[in-house]
Amino acid sequence: MSSHILDLHGYRHHEVDLAVENFIYLNQEEMPLTIICGNSEKMLSLVRIVLDRSNAEYYDGEGYEYGQIKVHRLI
């Protein structure tokens, strides 16, 4: 199951674009995917930009899942 999770803790902002893009395309057959961004609004925003550009269907976690983004499919 851990292969379906990308934890961005420790990543720098300039590394997020490539890391997320590689993760979703290399694991597109293993949906849903989880991307852990933490509490950083900047990190969440950077991930959303990549997912929007990639035409991904996703939703932001709420409550105890805040800081996570679940990717359901690529369109």
C-alpha positions in Angstrom: 0.0 0.0 0.0 2.9 2.4 0.7 3.7 2.5 -3.0 0.4 4.4 -3.5 1.4 7.2 -1.2 3.7 10.1 -1.9 4.8 11.9 1.3 6.1 15.4 0.4 7.6 16.1 3.8 11.2 17.0 3.3 10.6 18.1 -0.3 11.4 21.6 -1.3 8.9 23.7 -3.2 10.9 23.6 -6.4 11.0 19.8 -6.3 7.2 19.3 -6.0 6.2 19.7 -9.7 8.4 16.9 -11.0 7.9 14.6 -8.0 4.1 14.7 -8.2 4.0 14.4 -12.0 6.3 11.4 -12.0 4.3 9.8 -9.1 0.9 10.1 -10.7 2.0 8.9 -14.2 4.1 6.0 -12.9 1.3 4.9 -10.6 -1.8 5.7 -12.8 -2.8 2.0 -12.9 -2.8 1.9 -9.1 -5.5 4.5 -8.3 -6.5 5.9 -5.9 -3.3 7.6 -4.9 -2.6 9.7 -1.8 -0.3 12.7 -1.8 0.6 13.9 1.7 1.3 17.7 1.7 1.1 18.5 5.4 -0.3 21.8 6.7 1.5 24.0 4.1 -1.0 25.9 1.9 1.9 26.6 -0.5 2.6 22.9 -0.9 -1.1 22.1 -1.3 -1.4 24.8 -4.0 1.7 23.5 -5.9 0.3 20.0 -5.9 -3.1 21.2 -7.1 -1.4 23.1 -10.0 0.3 19.8 -11.2 -3.0 17.8 -10.8 -5.0 20.4 -12.7 -2.4 20.5 -15.5 -2.5 16.7 -15.7 -6.3 16.6 -15.8 -6.6 14.6 -12.7 -9.8 14.0 -10.7 -8.9 14.6 -7.0 -10.2 15.9 -3.7 -8.6 17.5 -0.7 -8.8 15.7 2.6 -10.9 17.3 5.3 -10.8 16.8 9.1 -8.2 14.3 10.2 -7.2 13.9 6.5 -6.4 17.6 6.1 -3.1 18.0 4.3 -3.7 15.0 2.0 -4.9 15.0 -1.6 -6.5 11.8 -3.0 -6.2 11.3 -6.7 -8.9 9.1 -8.2 -8.1 9.1 -11.9 -6.5 10.9 -14.8 -8.8 12.0 -17.5 
